[in-house]
Amino acid sequence: MLESARIRTLWELVERRAAASPDAVMLYEADGRAVTFGQARDRALRAAAGFRELGIGSGTRVAWQLPTRVSTVLASLALARLGAVQIPVLHLHREREVGAVLADSAAEFLLVPGVWRGFDYAAMAGRAAPAGTRTVDLDTATELPDGDPAGLPDFRPEERGGDGRTSWIYYTSGTTAAPKGVRHTDASLIAGGAGLAAALEMSAADIGSIAFPYAHIAGPDYVIAMLIGGFPAVVLETFAPGAAADAYARLGVTMAGGSTAFYQAFLDESRRRDGDAKLIPSLRVLSGGGAPLPPELYFAVRRELRCAVLHGYGMTECPMITMGSPHDSDEQLARTAGRPVPGAEVRIAAPDGRALPAGETGEVTLRGPVVCQGYTDPALTAAAFDADGWFHTGDLGFLRADGHLVLTGRLKDIIIRKGENISAQEIEDLLHGHPAVAEAAVIGLPDRERGERVCAVVTLADPDGPALTLQDLTGHLRRAGLMTQKLPEQLEIAAVLPRGGPLGKVRKDVLRERYAGEPAAGWREFTSGS
């Protein structure tokens, strides 16, 4: 395992790993084609030279909206070599979100995959990109700019984010309708990846997997863990449980996962097959985060998939906070989010800012090298960090006597669907633009497959008017530019919305209780593919 404490930039880590194990495999395609650590460095250098010919250099702001591919990983490494400021954009985002990200970040370039899975990203970029943002169409799975590395300037860490300058801007909806730009350095992402590597204890004998969106902050987090530990990963462009299980079994994957939704998907796939055969014979660990892990799901996976489940807690602002360990008991793994990883200091704060002792519930606050620099909006940074430098997550929980963190709820009004944060306010604002809607409240409800599903509870402007259907509602939201992942999956019509408190706020806790059962049959037909 590489010692990462003194490594400040991602490219230094690439060079160290390529020197230590140049012939070891770093990345596998689903069909078994492999790229070694040495080849990854060399291909990234050629791509960096090609990007430089396009005008990209140190400090250039480059947004990229690319699928989870080997070429995407290499493109990101190439941009790290140049010292560009990277702005990853989830492939699920559409014109509304992409336009907001490009405007806020002042991106100079946008890399897109052309037409992918039937959607024309290049055409959307033409509509969404502000004047001055140049679109580069990487329209095949393997195409990268190709240049002569001999023309690259010398690598100087202090000019490539090693001096504490922002190297990454990630966007998260959080609790606001507008996306928030989260500023990270290479060093903060390396701290997160090192924390993950330490918790999971992966070695060169293991084979991991990347089947989640690489534009998520977990993408470089995981690759950094690979570079530190020297282990490879299978990269899947799209996740389909059956195909993923077959590829993992064929290639000998020992660690898979991504989020609670992945655990459930593999469990369902195993149940569809012969229950007596292990779905992925080589699998020893499922790992992930991004959404709560119900204890009953933990024990079902342990029993039926016959592997360990190491779940953790992180967020865009701090990619690795706590993580389960191979040395933890079933009780600790099933009922906590694990212990804080190296680089993440966790404190539970009372409303008045006092640190609370073990067992007392308060807001989870964070400090340490793994925490972001702040937001692109200085006002958001000032609101999130207190005078002592603690970052306030908005999540509620308590630390146990054994050092494990238990999360109990959220101050933020967000819905966590398949590990992604969805702003209820953004959807509510758009719903209020529907002529049939008088009032709207959007809530997250427990869902076996997604962690939470999005439910819209509305009152009607004309109760005696035409019936409002889920299809009507989702059509309105699509036309307003909302991406598919945020569309409500359940619609409930209420006579009035329950309210309480001195300001007459909508009681969403009451709504969650009222509608927590299974939704009406047929709801999936309007949200397929989300």
C-alpha positions as CSV (number, residue, x, y, z in Angstrom):
1,M,0.0,0.0,0.0
2,L,1.4,3.4,-1.0
3,E,1.9,6.0,1.8
4,S,-0.4,8.8,0.8
5,A,0.2,11.3,3.7
6,R,2.6,13.5,1.8
7,I,1.1,13.2,-1.6
8,R,-0.8,16.3,-2.4
9,T,-2.0,15.8,-6.0
10,L,-3.8,13.0,-7.9
11,W,-1.1,12.9,-10.6
12,E,1.7,12.3,-8.1
13,L,-0.4,9.3,-6.9
14,V,-0.7,8.0,-10.5
15,E,3.0,8.3,-11.1
16,R,3.9,6.6,-7.7
17,R,1.5,3.7,-8.5
18,A,2.7,3.3,-12.1
19,A,6.3,3.2,-10.8
20,A,5.5,0.7,-8.1
21,S,3.4,-1.8,-10.1
22,P,3.4,-0.8,-13.8
23,D,2.3,-4.2,-15.1
24,A,-0.5,-4.8,-12.5
25,V,-4.0,-4.3,-13.9
26,M,-5.8,-1.1,-12.9
27,L,-9.0,-1.2,-15.0
28,Y,-11.0,-4.0,-16.6
29,E,-13.7,-3.6,-19.2
30,A,-16.7,-5.9,-18.8
31,D,-15.4,-8.1,-21.6
32,G,-12.1,-8.6,-19.8
33,R,-9.9,-6.2,-21.7
34,A,-7.4,-4.7,-19.2
35,V,-5.4,-1.5,-18.7
36,T,-2.4,-1.7,-16.4
37,F,-1.4,1.1,-14.1
38,G,1.6,1.8,-16.4
39,Q,-0.7,1.9,-19.5
40,A,-3.2,4.1,-17.7
41,R,-0.5,6.7,-16.9
42,D,0.8,6.6,-20.5
43,R,-2.6,6.9,-22.1
44,A,-3.5,9.7,-19.7
45,L,-0.3,11.5,-20.7
46,R,-1.2,11.3,-24.4
47,A,-4.7,12.5,-23.6
48,A,-3.3,15.4,-21.5
49,A,-1.2,16.4,-24.5
50,G,-4.3,16.3,-26.8
51,F,-6.4,18.3,-24.3
52,R,-3.5,20.9,-24.1
53,E,-3.7,21.3,-27.9
54,L,-7.4,22.2,-27.5
55,G,-6.4,25.0,-25.1
56,I,-6.8,23.3,-21.7
57,G,-4.1,23.9,-19.1
58,S,-3.5,24.7,-15.5
59,G,-6.5,26.3,-13.9
60,T,-8.8,25.8,-17.0
61,R,-12.3,25.0,-15.8
62,V,-13.4,21.9,-17.5
63,A,-16.9,20.4,-17.0
64,W,-17.4,16.8,-18.1
65,Q,-20.7,14.9,-18.5
66,L,-19.5,11.4,-19.4
67,P,-20.6,7.8,-18.8
68,T,-18.8,5.5,-16.5
69,R,-16.1,4.2,-18.9
70,V,-12.4,3.4,-18.8
71,S,-11.9,6.4,-21.1
72,T,-13.7,8.7,-18.6
73,V,-11.3,7.6,-15.8
74,L,-8.4,8.3,-18.1
75,A,-9.8,11.6,-19.3
76,S,-10.1,12.7,-15.6
77,L,-6.5,11.6,-14.9
78,A,-5.3,13.5,-18.0
79,L,-7.0,16.7,-16.7
80,A,-5.4,16.1,-13.3
81,R,-2.0,16.0,-15.1
82,L,-2.7,19.4,-16.6
83,G,-3.9,20.9,-13.4
84,A,-7.4,21.8,-14.8
85,V,-10.2,22.5,-12.5
86,Q,-12.6,19.6,-13.0
87,I,-16.4,20.0,-12.8
88,P,-18.0,16.5,-13.1
89,V,-21.7,16.5,-14.1
90,L,-23.9,13.5,-13.6
91,H,-25.1,11.9,-16.9
92,L,-28.7,12.1,-15.5
93,H,-28.7,15.9,-15.5
94,R,-30.6,17.7,-18.2
95,E,-30.7,21.2,-19.6
96,R,-31.9,22.9,-16.5
97,E,-29.2,21.5,-14.2
98,V,-26.4,21.6,-16.7
99,G,-27.1,25.2,-17.6
100,A,-27.0,26.1,-13.9
101,V,-23.7,24.2,-13.3
102,L,-22.0,25.8,-16.3
103,A,-23.1,29.3,-15.4
104,D,-22.1,29.0,-11.7
105,S,-18.8,27.4,-12.3
106,A,-17.8,29.6,-15.3
107,A,-16.7,26.5,-17.1
108,E,-14.6,27.1,-20.2
109,F,-15.0,23.6,-21.7
110,L,-17.7,20.9,-21.5
111,L,-16.9,17.3,-22.5
112,V,-19.8,15.3,-23.6
113,P,-20.3,11.7,-25.1
114,G,-22.3,12.7,-28.2
115,V,-25.4,10.5,-28.4
116,W,-25.5,8.0,-25.5
117,R,-28.4,5.7,-24.6
118,G,-30.6,7.5,-27.1
119,F,-30.0,11.0,-25.7
120,D,-28.1,13.7,-27.6
121,Y,-25.8,15.3,-25.1
122,A,-24.0,17.4,-27.7
123,A,-27.3,18.9,-28.8
124,M,-28.3,19.6,-25.1
125,A,-24.9,21.2,-24.6
126,G,-25.6,23.5,-27.5
127,R,-28.8,24.7,-25.8
128,A,-27.5,24.8,-22.2
129,A,-24.0,26.1,-22.5
130,P,-23.5,29.8,-21.9
131,A,-21.6,31.9,-24.4
132,G,-17.9,31.2,-24.0
133,T,-18.2,27.6,-23.0
134,R,-16.7,25.3,-25.6
135,T,-18.2,21.9,-26.1
136,V,-15.9,18.9,-26.9
137,D,-17.7,15.9,-28.2
138,L,-16.0,12.6,-27.2
139,D,-18.5,10.5,-29.2
140,T,-17.2,7.0,-28.8
141,A,-16.4,4.8,-25.8
142,T,-12.6,4.9,-26.5
143,E,-12.0,8.3,-28.1
144,L,-9.7,10.7,-26.3
145,P,-7.6,13.5,-27.7
146,D,-4.2,12.1,-28.6
147,G,-1.1,14.2,-28.5
148,D,2.6,13.9,-28.0
149,P,3.5,13.9,-24.2
150,A,6.9,15.3,-25.1
151,G,5.2,18.7,-25.5
152,L,3.8,18.8,-22.0
153,P,5.3,21.2,-19.5
154,D,7.0,19.8,-16.5
155,F,4.7,18.7,-13.7
156,R,4.8,21.1,-10.9
157,P,2.6,20.1,-7.9
158,E,2.3,23.7,-6.7
159,E,0.7,24.7,-10.0
160,R,-1.6,21.6,-10.1
161,G,-3.6,22.1,-7.0
162,G,-0.9,21.1,-4.6
163,D,-0.9,24.5,-3.1
164,G,-4.4,24.3,-1.8
165,R,-6.1,25.8,-4.8
166,T,-9.5,24.4,-5.8
167,S,-9.1,21.4,-8.3
168,W,-12.6,20.0,-8.3
169,I,-16.1,21.5,-8.1
170,Y,-18.9,19.1,-7.5
171,Y,-22.6,20.1,-7.5
172,T,-25.2,18.9,-5.1
173,S,-28.8,19.8,-4.7
174,G,-28.7,19.6,-1.0
175,T,-31.6,21.4,0.6
176,T,-31.9,24.1,-2.0
177,A,-33.5,24.3,-5.4
178,A,-30.4,25.7,-7.1
179,P,-27.3,23.3,-7.2
180,K,-24.5,24.1,-4.8
181,G,-20.9,24.1,-6.0
182,V,-18.7,22.2,-3.5
183,R,-15.0,23.1,-3.8
184,H,-12.4,20.3,-3.2
185,T,-8.6,20.1,-3.6
186,D,-6.8,17.0,-4.8
187,A,-5.6,16.7,-1.2
188,S,-9.1,16.5,0.3
189,L,-10.1,13.8,-2.2
190,I,-6.9,11.9,-1.5
191,A,-7.7,12.1,2.2
192,G,-11.2,10.6,1.4
193,G,-9.7,7.8,-0.8
194,A,-7.1,7.0,1.8
195,G,-9.8,6.8,4.5
196,L,-11.7,4.3,2.3
197,A,-8.7,2.3,1.5
198,A,-7.8,2.0,5.2
199,A,-11.3,1.0,6.3
200,L,-11.8,-1.6,3.6
201,E,-8.3,-3.1,3.8
202,M,-8.3,-3.9,0.1
203,S,-5.0,-5.4,-1.3
204,A,-3.5,-6.1,-4.7
205,A,-5.1,-9.6,-4.5
206,D,-8.6,-8.0,-4.6
207,I,-10.7,-6.9,-7.6
208,G,-13.1,-4.1,-7.1
209,S,-15.9,-2.6,-9.2
210,I,-17.1,0.8,-10.5
211,A,-20.7,0.5,-11.6
212,F,-22.0,3.8,-10.2
213,P,-21.8,7.1,-12.0
214,Y,-18.2,8.1,-12.2
215,A,-19.1,11.8,-12.1
216,H,-20.3,11.2,-8.5
217,I,-17.7,12.2,-5.9
218,A,-17.3,8.5,-5.1
219,G,-15.6,8.0,-8.5
220,P,-12.2,9.6,-7.8
221,D,-12.6,8.6,-4.2
222,Y,-12.6,4.9,-5.3
223,V,-9.9,5.4,-7.9
224,I,-7.7,7.0,-5.3
225,A,-8.2,4.0,-3.0
226,M,-7.2,1.8,-6.0
227,L,-4.0,3.7,-6.5
228,I,-3.1,3.6,-2.9
229,G,-4.0,-0.1,-2.5
230,G,-2.8,-1.3,-5.9
231,F,-5.9,-3.2,-6.8
232,P,-7.9,-3.1,-10.0
233,A,-11.6,-2.5,-10.7
234,V,-14.1,-3.7,-13.3
235,V,-15.8,-0.6,-14.9
236,L,-19.4,-1.0,-16.1
237,E,-20.9,1.6,-18.3
238,T,-24.4,0.8,-17.1
239,F,-25.6,-1.2,-14.1
240,A,-28.0,-4.1,-14.8
241,P,-28.0,-6.6,-11.8
242,G,-27.9,-9.8,-13.9
243,A,-25.3,-8.6,-16.4
244,A,-23.2,-7.1,-13.6
245,A,-23.3,-10.3,-11.5
246,D,-22.2,-12.4,-14.5
247,A,-19.3,-10.0,-15.4
248,Y,-18.2,-9.9,-11.7
249,A,-18.3,-13.7,-11.5
250,R,-16.4,-14.1,-14.7
251,L,-13.6,-11.6,-13.7
252,G,-13.4,-12.7,-10.1
253,V,-14.6,-9.5,-8.4
254,T,-14.1,-9.6,-4.6
255,M,-15.7,-6.3,-3.7
256,A,-18.9,-4.7,-5.3
257,G,-21.5,-2.2,-4.3
258,G,-22.2,1.5,-4.5
259,S,-25.3,2.1,-2.4
260,T,-28.2,0.3,-0.6
261,A,-30.0,0.1,-3.9
262,F,-27.1,-2.1,-5.3
263,Y,-27.3,-4.4,-2.3
264,Q,-31.1,-4.9,-2.9
265,A,-30.6,-5.4,-6.6
266,F,-28.1,-8.2,-6.2
267,L,-30.2,-9.8,-3.5
268,D,-33.2,-9.8,-5.9
269,E,-31.1,-11.2,-8.7
270,S,-29.9,-14.0,-6.4
271,R,-33.5,-14.8,-5.5
272,R,-34.4,-15.0,-9.2
273,R,-31.7,-17.6,-9.7
274,D,-30.8,-20.8,-7.9
275,G,-30.8,-19.9,-4.2
276,D,-28.3,-22.6,-3.5
277,A,-25.6,-21.2,-5.6
278,K,-23.7,-18.1,-4.6
279,L,-24.5,-15.3,-7.0
280,I,-20.9,-14.1,-7.3
281,P,-18.6,-16.9,-6.1
282,S,-15.5,-14.6,-5.6
283,L,-17.4,-11.9,-3.7
284,R,-16.3,-11.2,-0.2
285,V,-17.5,-7.7,0.4
286,L,-20.4,-5.5,-0.6
287,S,-19.6,-1.9,0.3
288,G,-21.2,1.5,-0.2
289,G,-23.1,4.4,1.3
290,G,-25.3,7.3,0.3
291,A,-28.5,6.0,1.9
292,P,-29.5,4.3,5.1
293,L,-28.9,0.5,5.4
294,P,-32.0,-1.2,7.0
295,P,-30.8,-3.9,9.5
296,E,-33.1,-6.4,7.8
297,L,-31.4,-5.8,4.5
298,Y,-28.0,-6.2,6.1
299,F,-28.9,-9.6,7.5
300,A,-30.6,-10.8,4.3
301,V,-27.5,-10.0,2.3
302,R,-25.2,-11.6,4.7
303,R,-27.4,-14.7,4.7
304,E,-28.2,-15.0,1.0
305,L,-25.3,-13.4,-0.8
306,R,-22.8,-14.9,1.7
307,C,-20.5,-11.9,1.9
308,A,-19.6,-9.1,4.4
309,V,-21.5,-5.8,4.1
310,L,-19.4,-2.7,5.0
311,H,-21.6,0.4,4.8
312,G,-20.5,3.9,5.3
313,Y,-21.5,7.6,5.5
314,G,-20.3,10.4,3.3
315,M,-21.5,13.4,1.3
316,T,-20.3,15.6,-1.5
317,E,-18.8,18.0,1.0
318,C,-16.9,15.2,2.8
319,P,-16.7,12.0,0.6
320,M,-15.7,9.7,3.4
321,I,-16.8,10.2,7.0
322,T,-17.4,6.8,8.6
323,M,-17.1,3.3,7.3
324,G,-17.8,-0.2,8.5
325,S,-14.7,-2.4,9.0
326,P,-14.1,-6.1,8.4
327,H,-13.3,-6.3,12.1
328,D,-16.7,-5.0,13.2
329,S,-19.4,-7.3,14.6
330,D,-22.7,-7.9,12.8
331,E,-24.5,-5.7,15.3
332,Q,-22.1,-2.8,14.7
333,L,-22.4,-3.2,10.9
334,A,-26.1,-3.6,10.8
335,R,-27.0,-0.8,13.2
336,T,-24.4,1.9,12.8
337,A,-22.6,3.8,10.0
338,G,-19.2,2.7,11.2
339,R,-16.4,4.6,12.8
340,P,-14.8,7.8,11.5
341,V,-12.1,7.1,8.9
342,P,-8.6,8.7,9.2
343,G,-8.9,12.3,8.2
344,A,-12.4,12.8,9.4
345,E,-13.0,14.1,12.9
346,V,-16.7,13.8,13.9
347,R,-18.3,15.8,16.7
348,I,-22.0,15.8,17.8
349,A,-23.2,19.3,18.4
350,A,-26.1,20.6,20.5
351,P,-28.2,23.5,19.0
352,D,-26.1,25.9,21.0
353,G,-22.8,24.5,19.6
354,R,-21.7,22.5,22.6
355,A,-20.1,19.1,22.0
356,L,-22.3,16.3,23.2
357,P,-21.1,13.2,24.9
358,A,-21.5,9.6,23.6
359,G,-25.1,8.5,23.4
360,E,-26.7,12.0,23.1
361,T,-28.3,13.0,19.7
362,G,-27.4,16.2,18.0
363,E,-26.1,17.5,14.7
364,V,-23.2,15.7,13.1
365,T,-20.3,18.2,12.5
366,L,-17.0,17.5,10.8
367,R,-13.5,18.7,10.6
368,G,-10.3,17.4,9.0
369,P,-8.4,17.2,5.7
370,V,-11.2,15.2,4.1
371,V,-13.7,18.1,4.4
372,C,-14.2,20.5,1.4
373,Q,-12.9,24.0,1.2
374,G,-16.5,25.4,1.1
375,Y,-18.9,26.4,-1.7
376,T,-18.7,28.5,-4.7
377,D,-21.1,30.8,-3.0
378,P,-19.3,32.5,0.0
379,A,-22.6,33.0,1.9
380,L,-23.2,29.2,1.9
381,T,-19.6,28.6,3.1
382,A,-20.1,31.1,6.0
383,A,-23.4,29.4,7.0
384,A,-22.0,25.8,6.9
385,F,-18.7,26.3,8.9
386,D,-18.7,27.6,12.4
387,A,-16.0,29.8,14.0
388,D,-13.9,26.8,15.0
389,G,-13.9,25.3,11.5
390,W,-16.5,22.6,12.1
391,F,-18.7,21.8,9.0
392,H,-22.4,21.4,9.9
393,T,-23.9,18.5,7.9
394,G,-27.5,19.0,8.8
395,D,-27.7,15.3,9.7
396,L,-28.7,14.1,13.2
397,G,-27.1,11.3,15.1
398,F,-25.0,10.2,18.0
399,L,-21.7,8.6,18.7
400,R,-21.8,5.3,20.7
401,A,-19.4,4.4,23.4
402,D,-17.6,2.1,20.9
403,G,-16.9,5.1,18.6
404,H,-19.5,4.1,16.0
405,L,-21.9,6.7,14.5
406,V,-25.6,6.2,14.5
407,L,-27.6,8.5,12.1
408,T,-31.1,9.2,13.3
409,G,-32.5,11.7,10.9
410,R,-32.0,14.9,8.8
411,L,-32.4,18.5,9.5
412,K,-32.3,19.0,5.7
413,D,-35.4,18.5,3.7
414,I,-33.9,16.2,1.1
415,I,-34.9,12.9,-0.3
416,I,-32.1,10.3,-0.8
417,R,-33.0,8.2,-3.8
418,K,-30.5,5.6,-5.0
419,G,-27.8,7.5,-3.1
420,E,-28.5,10.8,-4.7
421,N,-29.8,13.9,-2.9
422,I,-33.0,15.4,-4.4
423,S,-34.3,18.8,-3.3
424,A,-38.0,18.6,-2.3
425,Q,-38.2,22.4,-2.7
426,E,-37.1,22.3,-6.4
427,I,-39.9,19.9,-7.3
428,E,-42.4,21.8,-5.2
429,D,-41.6,25.0,-6.9
430,L,-42.2,23.4,-10.3
431,L,-45.4,21.7,-9.2
432,H,-46.9,25.0,-8.2
433,G,-46.7,26.0,-11.8
434,H,-49.2,23.3,-12.8
435,P,-52.6,24.9,-13.3
436,A,-54.4,22.1,-11.5
437,V,-52.2,22.3,-8.4
438,A,-53.1,24.6,-5.5
439,E,-50.5,23.5,-3.0
440,A,-47.8,20.8,-3.1
441,A,-45.5,19.0,-0.6
442,V,-42.9,16.6,-1.8
443,I,-41.7,13.9,0.6
444,G,-39.4,10.8,0.6
445,L,-41.0,7.5,1.5
446,P,-39.2,4.3,2.3
447,D,-38.7,2.1,-0.8
448,R,-37.1,-1.3,-0.9
449,E,-35.3,-0.8,-4.2
450,R,-34.5,2.9,-4.1
451,G,-34.0,3.7,-0.4
452,E,-36.6,6.4,-0.8
453,R,-39.1,7.1,-3.5
454,V,-40.4,10.6,-4.4
455,C,-44.0,11.2,-3.4
456,A,-45.9,14.4,-4.4
457,V,-48.9,15.3,-2.2
458,V,-51.0,18.0,-3.7
459,T,-54.3,19.8,-3.2
460,L,-56.3,20.8,-6.2
461,A,-57.1,24.3,-7.5
462,D,-60.5,23.0,-8.6
463,P,-61.5,19.8,-6.7
464,D,-64.4,19.4,-9.1
465,G,-62.2,19.7,-12.2
466,P,-60.6,17.0,-14.4
467,A,-58.7,14.3,-12.5
468,L,-55.0,14.9,-12.0
469,T,-52.8,11.8,-12.8
470,L,-49.2,11.0,-12.1
471,Q,-48.6,11.0,-15.8
472,D,-50.0,14.5,-16.1
473,L,-47.7,15.6,-13.3
474,T,-44.5,14.0,-14.6
475,G,-45.2,15.3,-18.1
476,H,-45.4,18.9,-16.7
477,L,-42.1,18.4,-14.8
478,R,-40.3,16.9,-17.8
479,R,-41.4,19.9,-19.9
480,A,-40.1,22.2,-17.1
481,G,-36.6,20.5,-17.6
482,L,-36.6,18.3,-14.5
483,M,-34.4,15.3,-14.9
484,T,-35.9,11.8,-14.7
485,Q,-34.3,10.8,-11.5
486,K,-36.2,13.6,-9.6
487,L,-39.7,12.8,-11.0
488,P,-42.3,11.8,-8.4
489,E,-43.1,8.1,-8.4
490,Q,-46.2,8.5,-6.3
491,L,-49.0,11.0,-6.4
492,E,-51.5,11.6,-3.6
493,I,-54.4,14.0,-3.7
494,A,-55.2,15.6,-0.3
495,A,-58.2,17.8,0.6
496,V,-55.8,19.9,2.8
497,L,-52.1,19.7,3.8
498,P,-51.6,19.2,7.5
499,R,-49.9,22.3,9.1
500,G,-48.5,23.1,12.5
501,G,-46.2,25.4,14.5
502,P,-46.3,29.2,14.8
503,L,-45.6,29.7,11.0
504,G,-48.2,27.1,9.9
505,K,-45.5,25.0,8.2
506,V,-46.6,21.8,6.4
507,R,-46.2,18.8,8.6
508,K,-44.3,16.5,6.4
509,D,-43.8,14.0,9.2
510,V,-47.6,13.6,9.2
511,L,-47.6,13.1,5.5
512,R,-44.8,10.5,5.7
513,E,-46.8,8.5,8.2
514,R,-50.0,8.7,6.1
515,Y,-48.5,7.6,2.8
516,A,-45.7,5.2,3.9
517,G,-47.5,2.1,2.5
518,E,-47.0,0.7,-1.0
519,P,-48.3,3.1,-3.8
520,A,-51.0,2.2,-6.2
521,A,-50.3,-0.4,-8.9
522,G,-48.9,1.0,-12.2
523,W,-46.8,3.8,-10.8
524,R,-43.6,2.4,-12.3
525,E,-44.8,2.8,-15.9
526,F,-44.3,6.6,-15.6
527,T,-40.9,6.5,-14.1
528,S,-39.2,3.6,-15.9
529,G,-35.5,4.2,-16.5
530,S,-35.2,6.6,-13.6
